Amino acid sequence: MTEKTASVHWEGQGKKGQGQISTETPALKAYPYGFGSRFEDDRKGTNPEELLGAAHAACFTMAFSFACDKAGFATEQVDTTAKVSLVADGEGFLIDRIALTLEAKVPGINAGQFQQIAEEAKRGCPLSKALASVGVITLTATLKT
């Protein structure tokens, strides 16, 4: 149906190296990342977990809005945060959990319908499916009035 492209250019060795991430759209153009922005507190660059979280939050948010629309409810405002946890795993690392937090204003929906649609959107969004190997993906959903 659709195919999107991202690329990385890396220079240098291991922890001292620096990368640049680019996307086919101008969203990211040679955006920096490296050891410091991934494992330390260097805020000058991004990292794969942050990008994965952004992608998952964006995908889930769209899935939720589309599911509400299909159920006859128009989303007025939807805010989602994704916290991605990277932990040591032997000699490497592992993403062991992702915590999604949803706050949405959906006029006319009741709390039960809201929670059901949110859970179905979490299970059904393409990024959630692609991340099936992540041990735990949680969802905290709050209906705003």
N, CA, C and O atoms as CSV, one atom per row, in Angstrom:
chain,resi,resn,atom,element,x,y,z
A,1,MET,N,N,0.827,-1.182,0.000
A,1,MET,CA,C,0.000,0.000,0.000
A,1,MET,C,C,0.879,1.256,0.000
A,1,MET,O,O,0.700,2.144,-0.834
A,2,THR,N,N,1.831,1.326,0.943
A,2,THR,CA,C,2.727,2.471,0.995
A,2,THR,C,C,4.067,2.019,1.555
A,2,THR,O,O,4.144,1.061,2.324
A,3,GLU,N,N,5.093,2.705,1.168
A,3,GLU,CA,C,6.433,2.400,1.655
A,3,GLU,C,C,7.140,3.717,1.941
A,3,GLU,O,O,7.163,4.607,1.090
A,4,LYS,N,N,7.706,3.845,3.109
A,4,LYS,CA,C,8.410,5.061,3.521
A,4,LYS,C,C,9.879,4.722,3.749
A,4,LYS,O,O,10.219,3.583,4.067
A,5,THR,N,N,10.742,5.717,3.586
A,5,THR,CA,C,12.179,5.478,3.678
A,5,THR,C,C,12.823,6.425,4.679
A,5,THR,O,O,12.501,7.611,4.741
A,6,ALA,N,N,13.732,5.874,5.452
A,6,ALA,CA,C,14.593,6.653,6.331
A,6,ALA,C,C,16.008,6.130,6.125
A,6,ALA,O,O,16.199,4.970,5.760
A,7,SER,N,N,16.987,6.976,6.356
A,7,SER,CA,C,18.375,6.545,6.175
A,7,SER,C,C,19.251,7.117,7.281
A,7,SER,O,O,18.898,8.104,7.927
A,8,VAL,N,N,20.395,6.480,7.484
A,8,VAL,CA,C,21.356,6.910,8.492
A,8,VAL,C,C,22.743,6.926,7.873
A,8,VAL,O,O,23.118,6.025,7.124
A,9,HIS,N,N,23.487,7.954,8.196
A,9,HIS,CA,C,24.899,8.045,7.839
A,9,HIS,C,C,25.667,8.081,9.158
A,9,HIS,O,O,25.328,8.865,10.045
A,10,TRP,N,N,26.698,7.244,9.300
A,10,TRP,CA,C,27.461,7.146,10.546
A,10,TRP,C,C,28.932,7.350,10.234
A,10,TRP,O,O,29.445,6.833,9.242
A,11,GLU,N,N,29.607,8.108,11.088
A,11,GLU,CA,C,31.052,8.292,10.965
A,11,GLU,C,C,31.691,8.094,12.320
A,11,GLU,O,O,31.196,8.598,13.328
A,12,GLY,N,N,32.779,7.370,12.345
A,12,GLY,CA,C,33.523,7.155,13.583
A,12,GLY,C,C,33.261,5.797,14.172
A,12,GLY,O,O,32.421,5.030,13.701
A,13,GLN,N,N,34.014,5.524,15.226
A,13,GLN,CA,C,34.001,4.211,15.843
A,13,GLN,C,C,33.188,4.189,17.128
A,13,GLN,O,O,33.381,5.025,18.011
A,14,GLY,N,N,32.283,3.233,17.225
A,14,GLY,CA,C,31.544,2.960,18.455
A,14,GLY,C,C,31.030,4.178,19.183
A,14,GLY,O,O,30.340,5.018,18.604
A,15,LYS,N,N,31.376,4.273,20.487
A,15,LYS,CA,C,30.880,5.355,21.344
A,15,LYS,C,C,31.305,6.735,20.859
A,15,LYS,O,O,30.624,7.721,21.140
A,16,LYS,N,N,32.401,6.822,20.146
A,16,LYS,CA,C,32.894,8.115,19.678
A,16,LYS,C,C,32.270,8.528,18.351
A,16,LYS,O,O,32.400,9.679,17.935
A,17,GLY,N,N,31.602,7.606,17.692
A,17,GLY,CA,C,30.989,7.890,16.408
A,17,GLY,C,C,29.770,8.789,16.530
A,17,GLY,O,O,29.208,8.961,17.612
A,18,GLN,N,N,29.380,9.350,15.414
A,18,GLN,CA,C,28.193,10.191,15.344
A,18,GLN,C,C,27.404,9.816,14.103
A,18,GLN,O,O,27.975,9.552,13.045
A,19,GLY,N,N,26.088,9.795,14.242
A,19,GLY,CA,C,25.229,9.485,13.121
A,19,GLY,C,C,24.327,10.649,12.780
A,19,GLY,O,O,24.163,11.595,13.551
A,20,GLN,N,N,23.748,10.548,11.598
A,20,GLN,CA,C,22.755,11.515,11.145
A,20,GLN,C,C,21.600,10.735,10.533
A,20,GLN,O,O,21.794,9.875,9.674
A,21,ILE,N,N,20.407,11.052,10.988
A,21,ILE,CA,C,19.200,10.376,10.537
A,21,ILE,C,C,18.455,11.297,9.583
A,21,ILE,O,O,18.291,12.486,9.856
A,22,SER,N,N,18.006,10.742,8.464
A,22,SER,CA,C,17.225,11.515,7.500
A,22,SER,C,C,15.993,10.723,7.088
A,22,SER,O,O,16.007,9.492,7.072
A,23,THR,N,N,14.937,11.440,6.759
A,23,THR,CA,C,13.722,10.813,6.252
A,23,THR,C,C,13.438,11.356,4.862
A,23,THR,O,O,13.932,12.419,4.486
A,24,GLU,N,N,12.635,10.616,4.101
A,24,GLU,CA,C,12.339,11.060,2.732
A,24,GLU,C,C,11.560,12.372,2.722
A,24,GLU,O,O,11.681,13.160,1.784
A,25,THR,N,N,10.757,12.607,3.764
A,25,THR,CA,C,10.131,13.920,3.909
A,25,THR,C,C,11.149,14.799,4.639
A,25,THR,O,O,12.119,14.274,5.186
A,26,PRO,N,N,10.960,16.082,4.663
A,26,PRO,CA,C,11.935,16.922,5.365
A,26,PRO,C,C,11.791,16.917,6.892
A,26,PRO,O,O,12.365,17.776,7.561
A,27,ALA,N,N,11.048,15.979,7.446
A,27,ALA,CA,C,10.872,15.918,8.896
A,27,ALA,C,C,12.219,15.810,9.612
A,27,ALA,O,O,12.452,16.503,10.602
A,28,LEU,N,N,13.082,14.967,9.127
A,28,LEU,CA,C,14.440,14.840,9.663
A,28,LEU,C,C,15.417,14.926,8.501
A,28,LEU,O,O,15.311,14.172,7.534
A,29,LYS,N,N,16.347,15.824,8.598
A,29,LYS,CA,C,17.366,15.962,7.554
A,29,LYS,C,C,18.706,16.032,8.256
A,29,LYS,O,O,19.055,17.047,8.859
A,30,ALA,N,N,19.454,14.940,8.171
A,30,ALA,CA,C,20.774,14.844,8.801
A,30,ALA,C,C,20.699,15.196,10.292
A,30,ALA,O,O,21.571,15.890,10.815
A,31,TYR,N,N,19.646,14.707,10.975
A,31,TYR,CA,C,19.468,14.991,12.393
A,31,TYR,C,C,20.452,14.135,13.199
A,31,TYR,O,O,20.534,12.927,12.974
A,32,PRO,N,N,21.195,14.735,14.130
A,32,PRO,CA,C,22.264,14.009,14.817
A,32,PRO,C,C,21.760,13.001,15.854
A,32,PRO,O,O,20.709,13.171,16.473
A,33,TYR,N,N,22.556,11.952,16.009
A,33,TYR,CA,C,22.382,11.024,17.122
A,33,TYR,C,C,23.702,10.322,17.367
A,33,TYR,O,O,24.563,10.261,16.489
A,34,GLY,N,N,23.848,9.802,18.553
A,34,GLY,CA,C,25.070,9.100,18.913
A,34,GLY,C,C,24.940,8.526,20.309
A,34,GLY,O,O,23.851,8.507,20.883
A,35,PHE,N,N,26.047,8.060,20.854
A,35,PHE,CA,C,26.055,7.440,22.170
A,35,PHE,C,C,25.487,8.378,23.234
A,35,PHE,O,O,24.673,7.968,24.061
A,36,GLY,N,N,25.918,9.634,23.208
A,36,GLY,CA,C,25.486,10.596,24.224
A,36,GLY,C,C,23.990,10.845,24.227
A,36,GLY,O,O,23.386,10.982,25.291
A,37,SER,N,N,23.382,10.905,23.041
A,37,SER,CA,C,21.939,11.165,22.985
A,37,SER,C,C,21.125,9.899,23.217
A,37,SER,O,O,19.913,9.964,23.421
A,38,ARG,N,N,21.789,8.752,23.185
A,38,ARG,CA,C,21.064,7.504,23.428
A,38,ARG,C,C,21.211,7.014,24.862
A,38,ARG,O,O,20.241,6.563,25.472
A,39,PHE,N,N,22.427,7.105,25.401
A,39,PHE,CA,C,22.682,6.515,26.713
A,39,PHE,C,C,23.040,7.523,27.798
A,39,PHE,O,O,23.095,7.166,28.975
A,40,GLU,N,N,23.281,8.761,27.426
A,40,GLU,CA,C,23.622,9.779,28.402
A,40,GLU,C,C,22.585,10.893,28.311
A,40,GLU,O,O,21.486,10.665,27.806
A,41,ASP,N,N,22.904,12.068,28.780
A,41,ASP,CA,C,21.917,13.146,28.812
A,41,ASP,C,C,22.196,14.216,27.761
A,41,ASP,O,O,21.911,15.391,27.989
A,42,ASP,N,N,22.743,13.828,26.626
A,42,ASP,CA,C,23.012,14.768,25.542
A,42,ASP,C,C,21.698,15.066,24.830
A,42,ASP,O,O,21.137,14.187,24.176
A,43,ARG,N,N,21.208,16.280,24.949
A,43,ARG,CA,C,19.914,16.667,24.366
A,43,ARG,C,C,20.074,17.302,22.989
A,43,ARG,O,O,19.118,17.866,22.458
A,44,LYS,N,N,21.281,17.220,22.397
A,44,LYS,CA,C,21.507,17.822,21.081
A,44,LYS,C,C,21.093,16.904,19.941
A,44,LYS,O,O,21.023,17.333,18.789
A,45,GLY,N,N,20.825,15.673,20.249
A,45,GLY,CA,C,20.442,14.717,19.216
A,45,GLY,C,C,19.267,13.883,19.659
A,45,GLY,O,O,18.710,14.081,20.739
A,46,THR,N,N,18.901,12.952,18.815
A,46,THR,CA,C,17.798,12.051,19.118
A,46,THR,C,C,18.361,10.657,19.352
A,46,THR,O,O,19.570,10.498,19.519
A,47,ASN,N,N,17.509,9.660,19.366
A,47,ASN,CA,C,17.946,8.272,19.509
A,47,ASN,C,C,16.843,7.355,18.983
A,47,ASN,O,O,15.696,7.781,18.842
A,48,PRO,N,N,17.182,6.112,18.695
A,48,PRO,CA,C,16.179,5.206,18.122
A,48,PRO,C,C,14.946,5.010,18.997
A,48,PRO,O,O,13.838,4.884,18.476
A,49,GLU,N,N,15.118,4.980,20.317
A,49,GLU,CA,C,13.972,4.748,21.197
A,49,GLU,C,C,13.012,5.937,21.178
A,49,GLU,O,O,11.795,5.756,21.199
A,50,GLU,N,N,13.553,7.136,21.138
A,50,GLU,CA,C,12.717,8.329,21.062
A,50,GLU,C,C,11.930,8.343,19.753
A,50,GLU,O,O,10.741,8.663,19.741
A,51,LEU,N,N,12.592,7.997,18.665
A,51,LEU,CA,C,11.917,7.961,17.364
A,51,LEU,C,C,10.864,6.857,17.324
A,51,LEU,O,O,9.783,7.044,16.765
A,52,LEU,N,N,11.181,5.710,17.917
A,52,LEU,CA,C,10.215,4.616,17.987
A,52,LEU,C,C,8.993,5.039,18.797
A,52,LEU,O,O,7.860,4.754,18.410
A,53,GLY,N,N,9.222,5.716,19.921
A,53,GLY,CA,C,8.122,6.207,20.739
A,53,GLY,C,C,7.251,7.197,19.989
A,53,GLY,O,O,6.024,7.143,20.075
A,54,ALA,N,N,7.887,8.104,19.251
A,54,ALA,CA,C,7.126,9.085,18.466
A,54,ALA,C,C,6.289,8.379,17.406
A,54,ALA,O,O,5.122,8.714,17.203
A,55,ALA,N,N,6.887,7.406,16.737
A,55,ALA,CA,C,6.165,6.674,15.697
A,55,ALA,C,C,4.992,5.894,16.295
A,55,ALA,O,O,3.895,5.890,15.737
A,56,HIS,N,N,5.227,5.236,17.429
A,56,HIS,CA,C,4.166,4.451,18.052
A,56,HIS,C,C,3.029,5.360,18.533
A,56,HIS,O,O,1.856,5.050,18.326
A,57,ALA,N,N,3.376,6.476,19.172
A,57,ALA,CA,C,2.341,7.406,19.635
A,57,ALA,C,C,1.531,7.951,18.465
A,57,ALA,O,O,0.308,8.061,18.552
A,58,ALA,N,N,2.206,8.291,17.376
A,58,ALA,CA,C,1.512,8.827,16.197
A,58,ALA,C,C,0.586,7.787,15.580
A,58,ALA,O,O,-0.556,8.095,15.238
A,59,CYS,N,N,1.072,6.566,15.438
A,59,CYS,CA,C,0.273,5.490,14.840
A,59,CYS,C,C,-0.948,5.178,15.711
A,59,CYS,O,O,-2.070,5.090,15.212
A,60,PHE,N,N,-0.716,5.014,17.013
A,60,PHE,CA,C,-1.802,4.704,17.928
A,60,PHE,C,C,-2.849,5.824,17.939
A,60,PHE,O,O,-4.049,5.547,17.942
A,61,THR,N,N,-2.406,7.078,17.945
A,61,THR,CA,C,-3.323,8.217,17.976
A,61,THR,C,C,-4.224,8.218,16.748
A,61,THR,O,O,-5.431,8.430,16.860
A,62,MET,N,N,-3.641,7.981,15.580
A,62,MET,CA,C,-4.455,7.915,14.362
A,62,MET,C,C,-5.420,6.745,14.421
A,62,MET,O,O,-6.589,6.886,14.062
A,63,ALA,N,N,-4.939,5.577,14.876
A,63,ALA,CA,C,-5.802,4.394,14.967
A,63,ALA,C,C,-6.975,4.666,15.911
A,63,ALA,O,O,-8.109,4.278,15.632
A,64,PHE,N,N,-6.693,5.333,17.024
A,64,PHE,CA,C,-7.753,5.658,17.982
A,64,PHE,C,C,-8.776,6.611,17.356
A,64,PHE,O,O,-9.981,6.390,17.468
A,65,SER,N,N,-8.297,7.663,16.703
A,65,SER,CA,C,-9.207,8.632,16.080
A,65,SER,C,C,-10.054,7.979,14.991
A,65,SER,O,O,-11.254,8.233,14.898
A,66,PHE,N,N,-9.431,7.142,14.171
A,66,PHE,CA,C,-10.165,6.446,13.105
A,66,PHE,C,C,-11.200,5.492,13.696
A,66,PHE,O,O,-12.312,5.388,13.179
A,67,ALA,N,N,-10.836,4.786,14.789
A,67,ALA,CA,C,-11.769,3.853,15.425
A,67,ALA,C,C,-12.950,4.590,16.044
A,67,ALA,O,O,-14.086,4.120,15.974
A,68,CYS,N,N,-12.683,5.740,16.649
A,68,CYS,CA,C,-13.783,6.559,17.185
A,68,CYS,C,C,-14.711,6.984,16.061
A,68,CYS,O,O,-15.932,6.897,16.190
A,69,ASP,N,N,-14.133,7.443,14.964
A,69,ASP,CA,C,-14.924,7.876,13.812
A,69,ASP,C,C,-15.807,6.736,13.309
A,69,ASP,O,O,-16.988,6.932,13.020
A,70,LYS,N,N,-15.220,5.548,13.208
A,70,LYS,CA,C,-15.969,4.376,12.730
A,70,LYS,C,C,-17.125,4.037,13.672
A,70,LYS,O,O,-18.175,3.567,13.236
A,71,ALA,N,N,-16.918,4.284,14.979
A,71,ALA,CA,C,-17.965,4.001,15.972
A,71,ALA,C,C,-18.978,5.145,16.094
A,71,ALA,O,O,-19.921,5.061,16.880
A,72,GLY,N,N,-18.780,6.207,15.315
A,72,GLY,CA,C,-19.727,7.312,15.322
A,72,GLY,C,C,-19.387,8.448,16.278
A,72,GLY,O,O,-20.245,9.274,16.589
A,73,PHE,N,N,-18.143,8.497,16.748
A,73,PHE,CA,C,-17.710,9.547,17.666
A,73,PHE,C,C,-16.596,10.353,17.014
A,73,PHE,O,O,-15.630,9.788,16.500
A,74,ALA,N,N,-16.735,11.663,17.037
A,74,ALA,CA,C,-15.718,12.538,16.445
A,74,ALA,C,C,-14.728,12.963,17.528
A,74,ALA,O,O,-15.114,13.588,18.516
A,75,THR,N,N,-13.467,12.627,17.344
A,75,THR,CA,C,-12.459,13.074,18.302
A,75,THR,C,C,-12.254,14.574,18.138
A,75,THR,O,O,-12.134,15.090,17.027
A,76,GLU,N,N,-12.219,15.246,19.262
A,76,GLU,CA,C,-12.021,16.692,19.244
A,76,GLU,C,C,-10.566,17.037,19.526
A,76,GLU,O,O,-10.008,17.966,18.942
A,77,GLN,N,N,-9.964,16.273,20.428
A,77,GLN,CA,C,-8.568,16.487,20.792
A,77,GLN,C,C,-8.008,15.177,21.322
A,77,GLN,O,O,-8.636,14.519,22.151
A,78,VAL,N,N,-6.821,14.796,20.843
A,78,VAL,CA,C,-6.176,13.560,21.293
A,78,VAL,C,C,-4.701,13.852,21.520
A,78,VAL,O,O,-4.014,14.353,20.630
A,79,ASP,N,N,-4.218,13.538,22.717
A,79,ASP,CA,C,-2.801,13.690,23.059
A,79,ASP,C,C,-2.274,12.350,23.557
A,79,ASP,O,O,-2.855,11.734,24.451
A,80,THR,N,N,-1.176,11.913,22.973
A,80,THR,CA,C,-0.591,10.625,23.349
A,80,THR,C,C,0.891,10.796,23.625
A,80,THR,O,O,1.590,11.516,22.912
A,81,THR,N,N,1.360,10.131,24.660
A,81,THR,CA,C,2.777,10.054,24.996
A,81,THR,C,C,3.166,8.582,24.991
A,81,THR,O,O,2.400,7.729,25.438
A,82,ALA,N,N,4.358,8.289,24.486
A,82,ALA,CA,C,4.889,6.927,24.542
A,82,ALA,C,C,6.246,6.973,25.232
A,82,ALA,O,O,7.148,7.686,24.793
A,83,LYS,N,N,6.388,6.217,26.307
A,83,LYS,CA,C,7.668,6.100,27.004
A,83,LYS,C,C,8.240,4.731,26.680
A,83,LYS,O,O,7.634,3.702,26.980
A,84,VAL,N,N,9.417,4.733,26.063
A,84,VAL,CA,C,10.073,3.506,25.621
A,84,VAL,C,C,11.225,3.213,26.574
A,84,VAL,O,O,12.086,4.066,26.787
A,85,SER,N,N,11.247,2.015,27.146
A,85,SER,CA,C,12.258,1.631,28.122
A,85,SER,C,C,13.289,0.702,27.486
A,85,SER,O,O,12.957,-0.387,27.016
A,86,LEU,N,N,14.538,1.146,27.481
A,86,LEU,CA,C,15.664,0.360,26.972
A,86,LEU,C,C,16.459,-0.124,28.174
A,86,LEU,O,O,16.883,0.684,29.001
A,87,VAL,N,N,16.668,-1.436,28.282
A,87,VAL,CA,C,17.384,-2.022,29.423
A,87,VAL,C,C,18.508,-2.918,28.931
A,87,VAL,O,O,18.489,-3.409,27.802
A,88,ALA,N,N,19.483,-3.119,29.802
A,88,ALA,CA,C,20.578,-4.032,29.487
A,88,ALA,C,C,20.027,-5.451,29.362
A,88,ALA,O,O,19.119,-5.848,30.092
A,89,ASP,N,N,20.594,-6.202,28.424
A,89,ASP,CA,C,20.184,-7.582,28.181
A,89,ASP,C,C,21.444,-8.368,27.808
A,89,ASP,O,O,21.808,-8.459,26.636
A,90,GLY,N,N,22.096,-8.926,28.814
A,90,GLY,CA,C,23.363,-9.612,28.563
A,90,GLY,C,C,24.400,-8.616,28.066
A,90,GLY,O,O,24.673,-7.614,28.728
A,91,GLU,N,N,24.968,-8.887,26.917
A,91,GLU,CA,C,25.964,-7.996,26.319
A,91,GLU,C,C,25.331,-6.874,25.506
A,91,GLU,O,O,26.028,-5.974,25.039
A,92,GLY,N,N,24.028,-6.925,25.337
A,92,GLY,CA,C,23.339,-5.928,24.512
A,92,GLY,C,C,22.239,-5.219,25.267
A,92,GLY,O,O,22.308,-5.033,26.482
A,93,PHE,N,N,21.230,-4.830,24.525
A,93,PHE,CA,C,20.110,-4.085,25.091
A,93,PHE,C,C,18.796,-4.615,24.533
A,93,PHE,O,O,18.763,-5.307,23.516
A,94,LEU,N,N,17.718,-4.271,25.225
A,94,LEU,CA,C,16.394,-4.760,24.873
A,94,LEU,C,C,15.360,-3.694,25.238
A,94,LEU,O,O,15.443,-3.083,26.303
A,95,ILE,N,N,14.399,-3.475,24.362
A,95,ILE,CA,C,13.246,-2.644,24.713
A,95,ILE,C,C,12.268,-3.579,25.413
A,95,ILE,O,O,11.678,-4.462,24.790
A,96,ASP,N,N,12.105,-3.370,26.722
A,96,ASP,CA,C,11.276,-4.301,27.498
A,96,ASP,C,C,9.863,-3.807,27.752
A,96,ASP,O,O,8.989,-4.583,28.140
A,97,ARG,N,N,9.630,-2.487,27.528
A,97,ARG,CA,C,8.274,-1.992,27.744
A,97,ARG,C,C,8.059,-0.665,27.038
A,97,ARG,O,O,8.983,0.121,26.827
A,98,ILE,N,N,6.820,-0.454,26.689
A,98,ILE,CA,C,6.382,0.831,26.157
A,98,ILE,C,C,5.109,1.197,26.904
A,98,ILE,O,O,4.174,0.401,26.986
A,99,ALA,N,N,5.083,2.408,27.448
A,99,ALA,CA,C,3.907,2.881,28.173
A,99,ALA,C,C,3.249,3.987,27.358
A,99,ALA,O,O,3.813,5.069,27.191
A,100,LEU,N,N,2.055,3.705,26.854
A,100,LEU,CA,C,1.275,4.702,26.135
A,100,LEU,C,C,0.338,5.398,27.109
A,100,LEU,O,O,-0.318,4.750,27.924
A,101,THR,N,N,0.279,6.718,27.019
A,101,THR,CA,C,-0.650,7.495,27.828
A,101,THR,C,C,-1.482,8.338,26.876
A,101,THR,O,O,-0.950,9.140,26.108
A,102,LEU,N,N,-2.780,8.149,26.936
A,102,LEU,CA,C,-3.731,8.828,26.055
A,102,LEU,C,C,-4.633,9.732,26.877
A,102,LEU,O,O,-5.177,9.320,27.902
A,103,GLU,N,N,-4.786,10.959,26.421
A,103,GLU,CA,C,-5.807,11.866,26.950
A,103,GLU,C,C,-6.578,12.371,25.749
A,103,GLU,O,O,-5.993,12.890,24.799
A,104,ALA,N,N,-7.893,12.219,25.791
A,104,ALA,CA,C,-8.680,12.601,24.620
A,104,ALA,C,C,-10.009,13.210,25.018
A,104,ALA,O,O,-10.612,12.856,26.031
A,105,LYS,N,N,-10.437,14.130,24.189
A,105,LYS,CA,C,-11.765,14.729,24.326
A,105,LYS,C,C,-12.597,14.201,23.171
A,105,LYS,O,O,-12.337,14.510,22.008
A,106,VAL,N,N,-13.603,13.399,23.506
A,106,VAL,CA,C,-14.462,12.763,22.505
A,106,VAL,C,C,-15.907,12.971,22.947
A,106,VAL,O,O,-16.428,12.180,23.733
A,107,PRO,N,N,-16.557,14.014,22.458
A,107,PRO,CA,C,-17.934,14.303,22.871
A,107,PRO,C,C,-18.892,13.136,22.585
A,107,PRO,O,O,-18.847,12.515,21.523
A,108,GLY,N,N,-19.761,12.861,23.572
A,108,GLY,CA,C,-20.808,11.860,23.397
A,108,GLY,C,C,-20.424,10.431,23.726
A,108,GLY,O,O,-21.296,9.565,23.782
A,109,ILE,N,N,-19.141,10.156,23.946
A,109,ILE,CA,C,-18.709,8.785,24.238
A,109,ILE,C,C,-18.771,8.552,25.748
A,109,ILE,O,O,-18.516,9.468,26.530
A,110,ASN,N,N,-19.108,7.330,26.155
A,110,ASN,CA,C,-19.073,7.045,27.590
A,110,ASN,C,C,-17.738,6.370,27.934
A,110,ASN,O,O,-17.004,5.941,27.044
A,111,ALA,N,N,-17.440,6.284,29.210
A,111,ALA,CA,C,-16.144,5.784,29.669
A,111,ALA,C,C,-15.860,4.369,29.184
A,111,ALA,O,O,-14.734,4.068,28.788
A,112,GLY,N,N,-16.858,3.501,29.208
A,112,GLY,CA,C,-16.665,2.122,28.765
A,112,GLY,C,C,-16.344,2.027,27.286
A,112,GLY,O,O,-15.437,1.297,26.885
A,113,GLN,N,N,-17.091,2.767,26.471
A,113,GLN,CA,C,-16.820,2.789,25.031
A,113,GLN,C,C,-15.421,3.344,24.754
A,113,GLN,O,O,-14.683,2.824,23.917
A,114,PHE,N,N,-15.079,4.398,25.468
A,114,PHE,CA,C,-13.769,5.039,25.307
A,114,PHE,C,C,-12.639,4.050,25.581
A,114,PHE,O,O,-11.710,3.925,24.783
A,115,GLN,N,N,-12.722,3.352,26.704
A,115,GLN,CA,C,-11.674,2.391,27.072
A,115,GLN,C,C,-11.596,1.244,26.063
A,115,GLN,O,O,-10.504,0.816,25.691
A,116,GLN,N,N,-12.748,0.751,25.624
A,116,GLN,CA,C,-12.770,-0.349,24.664
A,116,GLN,C,C,-12.127,0.069,23.340
A,116,GLN,O,O,-11.307,-0.665,22.789
A,117,ILE,N,N,-12.492,1.226,22.837
A,117,ILE,CA,C,-11.936,1.707,21.572
A,117,ILE,C,C,-10.429,1.936,21.715
A,117,ILE,O,O,-9.663,1.607,20.809
A,118,ALA,N,N,-10.001,2.500,22.852
A,118,ALA,CA,C,-8.574,2.755,23.076
A,118,ALA,C,C,-7.785,1.443,23.089
A,118,ALA,O,O,-6.728,1.356,22.465
A,119,GLU,N,N,-8.282,0.433,23.785
A,119,GLU,CA,C,-7.599,-0.873,23.835
A,119,GLU,C,C,-7.539,-1.527,22.457
A,119,GLU,O,O,-6.514,-2.091,22.076
A,120,GLU,N,N,-8.639,-1.448,21.715
A,120,GLU,CA,C,-8.654,-2.021,20.363
A,120,GLU,C,C,-7.682,-1.290,19.446
A,120,GLU,O,O,-7.020,-1.916,18.619
A,121,ALA,N,N,-7.591,0.022,19.585
A,121,ALA,CA,C,-6.647,0.801,18.777
A,121,ALA,C,C,-5.215,0.431,19.135
A,121,ALA,O,O,-4.361,0.345,18.253
A,122,LYS,N,N,-4.943,0.211,20.416
A,122,LYS,CA,C,-3.595,-0.196,20.849
A,122,LYS,C,C,-3.216,-1.521,20.214
A,122,LYS,O,O,-2.107,-1.669,19.699
A,123,ARG,N,N,-4.121,-2.478,20.247
A,123,ARG,CA,C,-3.841,-3.804,19.662
A,123,ARG,C,C,-3.767,-3.753,18.143
A,123,ARG,O,O,-3.011,-4.508,17.531
A,124,GLY,N,N,-4.544,-2.867,17.532
A,124,GLY,CA,C,-4.684,-2.893,16.085
A,124,GLY,C,C,-3.780,-1.979,15.293
A,124,GLY,O,O,-3.660,-2.146,14.079
A,125,CYS,N,N,-3.133,-1.010,15.941
A,125,CYS,CA,C,-2.318,-0.095,15.140
A,125,CYS,C,C,-1.097,-0.843,14.596
A,125,CYS,O,O,-0.532,-1.689,15.289
A,126,PRO,N,N,-0.688,-0.537,13.367
A,126,PRO,CA,C,0.425,-1.253,12.743
A,126,PRO,C,C,1.710,-1.252,13.556
A,126,PRO,O,O,2.442,-2.241,13.546
A,127,LEU,N,N,2.000,-0.156,14.264
A,127,LEU,CA,C,3.223,-0.128,15.068
A,127,LEU,C,C,3.112,-1.060,16.266
A,127,LEU,O,O,4.088,-1.725,16.613
A,128,SER,N,N,1.952,-1.127,16.905
A,128,SER,CA,C,1.781,-2.081,18.008
A,128,SER,C,C,1.996,-3.505,17.513
A,128,SER,O,O,2.637,-4.314,18.184
A,129,LYS,N,N,1.463,-3.804,16.345
A,129,LYS,CA,C,1.655,-5.140,15.774
A,129,LYS,C,C,3.126,-5.406,15.469
A,129,LYS,O,O,3.631,-6.500,15.721
A,130,ALA,N,N,3.812,-4.397,14.923
A,130,ALA,CA,C,5.230,-4.558,14.594
A,130,ALA,C,C,6.075,-4.711,15.857
A,130,ALA,O,O,7.145,-5.318,15.819
A,131,LEU,N,N,5.601,-4.166,16.966
A,131,LEU,CA,C,6.344,-4.216,18.225
A,131,LEU,C,C,5.892,-5.363,19.126
A,131,LEU,O,O,6.064,-5.300,20.344
A,132,ALA,N,N,5.328,-6.385,18.550
A,132,ALA,CA,C,4.782,-7.511,19.323
A,132,ALA,C,C,5.835,-8.196,20.196
A,132,ALA,O,O,5.478,-8.849,21.177
A,133,SER,N,N,7.102,-8.067,19.870
A,133,SER,CA,C,8.139,-8.712,20.677
A,133,SER,C,C,8.471,-7.930,21.945
A,133,SER,O,O,9.192,-8.439,22.803
A,134,VAL,N,N,7.965,-6.713,22.083
A,134,VAL,CA,C,8.170,-5.945,23.309
A,134,VAL,C,C,7.374,-6.625,24.419
A,134,VAL,O,O,6.185,-6.899,24.256
A,135,GLY,N,N,8.023,-6.894,25.536
A,135,GLY,CA,C,7.400,-7.650,26.620
A,135,GLY,C,C,6.093,-7.076,27.116
A,135,GLY,O,O,5.125,-7.812,27.307
A,136,VAL,N,N,6.049,-5.762,27.330
A,136,VAL,CA,C,4.860,-5.138,27.900
A,136,VAL,C,C,4.576,-3.823,27.179
A,136,VAL,O,O,5.444,-2.955,27.087
A,137,ILE,N,N,3.368,-3.687,26.675
A,137,ILE,CA,C,2.899,-2.407,26.150
A,137,ILE,C,C,1.648,-2.066,26.939
A,137,ILE,O,O,0.616,-2.727,26.814
A,138,THR,N,N,1.755,-1.021,27.755
A,138,THR,CA,C,0.625,-0.617,28.593
A,138,THR,C,C,-0.073,0.597,27.991
A,138,THR,O,O,0.488,1.318,27.165
A,139,LEU,N,N,-1.298,0.798,28.422
A,139,LEU,CA,C,-2.078,1.948,27.988
A,139,LEU,C,C,-2.833,2.511,29.181
A,139,LEU,O,O,-3.575,1.796,29.855
A,140,THR,N,N,-2.636,3.795,29.432
A,140,THR,CA,C,-3.435,4.522,30.389
A,140,THR,C,C,-4.226,5.539,29.586
A,140,THR,O,O,-3.654,6.443,28.976
A,141,ALA,N,N,-5.544,5.388,29.588
A,141,ALA,CA,C,-6.398,6.240,28.765
A,141,ALA,C,C,-7.326,7.052,29.642
A,141,ALA,O,O,-8.036,6.511,30.490
A,142,THR,N,N,-7.314,8.370,29.427
A,142,THR,CA,C,-8.136,9.284,30.212
A,142,THR,C,C,-9.059,10.057,29.286
A,142,THR,O,O,-8.604,10.700,28.340
A,143,LEU,N,N,-10.347,9.992,29.557
A,143,LEU,CA,C,-11.341,10.738,28.799
A,143,LEU,C,C,-11.492,12.117,29.435
A,143,LEU,O,O,-11.869,12.244,30.600
A,144,LYS,N,N,-11.192,13.140,28.648
A,144,LYS,CA,C,-11.318,14.518,29.134
A,144,LYS,C,C,-12.729,15.033,28.824
A,144,LYS,O,O,-13.328,14.678,27.809
A,145,THR,N,N,-13.231,15.862,29.708
A,145,THR,CA,C,-14.568,16.437,29.482
A,145,THR,C,C,-14.477,17.899,29.141
A,145,THR,O,O,-15.500,18.546,28.919
